[in-house]
Amino acid sequence: MKVMLTKDVYKLGRAGDIKKVADGFGRNFLIPQGLAVLATAGAIKQAEKIRKTAEIRRTEQNSELKGLADQITGVVVTFGAKAGETGKLYGSITTQDVATAVSEQTRFEVKKQQVDMQPIRNLGEFTAKIRLTMDLIPEVKIIVHREGEAIEDEDVEDSGEAKGEDAVAEAPASTEAAAQTAETAKTAEA
């Protein structure tokens, strides 16, 4: 099915573009939401008008949200989570968790649909993209550490190095392994 987009659609195209999409996607989502119309001869004639109005709207939105994008770019979000010895989380950090944390830090409501990332299931450092508009997509740094462990936030964030975090994350795992080895040796002797 060929449709003409009336609004910008993320990962599909900009307003005024003519795209070939799956019948169900066009019929059940794009057309009912007002994001597209069937690509008929009359609709194609209006494509240039739609492109111009969308370009004006897009530049207005970009200029309004530019300051917010700069503010979000510097955000570092940390999560304490329960994890196993291998660093795999019991659960995951979802887009909703990231959206809530970014909203608290920036005082701008970020919806979970705007966060572009896969659920985080391991300890470590990750990045997520926040889609404000089609052109403004700032990145947020996400740090996931073991619950109850202290990380050196100021030293790590200021220097931009992850060495301190890696040492903190790996130290408990090695001491736990050493303790288990010692217990195994004691039980073997008895």
N, C-alpha and C positions, 0 to 999 in steps of 0.2 A: 504494500500500500504506500502510495506517495502522499506526503503531507507537507504543508508549508507551515513553518514554525511562526507563531505570532508573538512568542516571548522567548527569551534565552532559556535553554534547557541544558543543564550541566551534563557534560560528556556526550551530548548529541549535536548541538549547534546553536547558532545565534538566530535572533528573530529575522525573518525574511528568507532564511535558507530553505531549500526544498530537499527533503530527505526521504529515503525509502526506509520504512520501518516495518516491523512485524505487524500483521493485521490486528492482533489482540492488543499490542502496546498502543497502537494508534487509536483503535476503537474504544478501548476500556480505560485508557489513562490520558493520553495527550489531548484528544478532542473534548472529553468531558471536563477536564481541568481548564480548558481555554488556552492551552499551550500551543495548539496547532489547529489547522483546518485542512480539509481535503484539498489536494493540489489540483484544482480545476483551472480552466483557462481564465476565468474572472479573478480567481485568487492570485494567480501568477502575475496578473497585471498590477495588483496592489502590492506586490513584494517590495518594490523599491520604496514606496511610501512607508511601509512597515519598517524597513531597514533604517530609514532616516530617523523616524521617531524613536526607534529603539536605541540608536546611536546617541541621540540627545539624552535620553533617559539614563543610559549607561554612563555617560560622562558625568552627569549630575550625581549619580550614586557614588561613582568612584571618588569625586571630589569631596563629597560629604563623609565618606568612610575612610579616607586616606589617613587621617590622624588616628583613628581607631586601629587601623591595620598596623601602624607604626608602634602603637602601644601594645598590641597583642604579640608582635614579633619578639619582644623581649621577655615574654612570660616564661617562667620555669615552674612546672607543676610537679610536686613530689607526692608520692603515694606510699604509705606503709602497708605492706600486705603479708599475709601468712604464706610461707613457701616451704617446699620440701628441701632436702639436702642438695638436690641437683639444681636448685634455683627455679623450679617450676612452681607457679602460683597455685594455691588452692582456690580456684575461681579465676576471675580475669578482671582487668581494668577495661571498661567499656567506653563507648563514645559518650554516653550519658554522664559517666563519672568525670571525663575530661571536660565536657561542656559545663558542668556545674562548677568545677574548680576554676576554669577560665572566667566564668561569669562572676564568681566571688572576687577574683583578683582585679578584673577590669571594670566591674560595675556595668557591663553591657551584657544583655541577655543573649547567650549563645545557645542555639538549639542543637540537639544531638544530630540532626540531619545535616548541619553545617560542618561537623567534624568528620574529616576524611582520614580514616585509619582502620586497621584491623584490630580486634580485641587483643590486648596485651596479656600474655600468659606466662611470661618469664621475668625475672629480675633484670634490671639493667637500665639503659638510657635509650629513649625512643623519641621520634618526632611525629607530630600530627599536624595536618593542614586544616585550617579553619577557613571555609569558603564564605567570604562576605559578599562578593560579587563574582562574576565570571573572570574578572581581571585581577581582583584583590584576593590573594590566597596566602595570608601570613602563616608561618610555621611556629609551633609551640614545642618547647622541649619538655619531655616527660621523664621523670626519674622514678623508678620503682625500686624500693629497698625493702629489706626484711622488716617486718613489724617488730618494734621494740629496739631496733638498732639505731644508734645515732649516726647520722652522716654529717660530714663537715660541709654544710650548705654554703656558708660564705666563702670558704677557701675554694671550693669546687666551682661555684658560679662565677666568682671574680676572675679566676685564672683560666677557666674554660677547659680545665683538664679533668679527666675522669679517673686519674690514678688513685686519688683518695677514696673514691667510691668503690673501685674495684677491690682495693685492699680491704675495705670494711666489709664488702659483700663476701669476699672469699675467706676471710679470717675465721668466721664462725663455722663454716663448712669444714675447714681443715681441723679445727679444734674438736668438732664433733666427731670427725672421722678418727682422730687420734684417741679420743675417749672410748669410742666403740672398739678400736683395736686393742686398747689396754684391757677393756672388759672381756673381750674374747680370749685374750691371753690368760687372764686370771681364771676364767671358767675352764680353759683347756688344761691348766695345771692341776686344778682341783679334781 
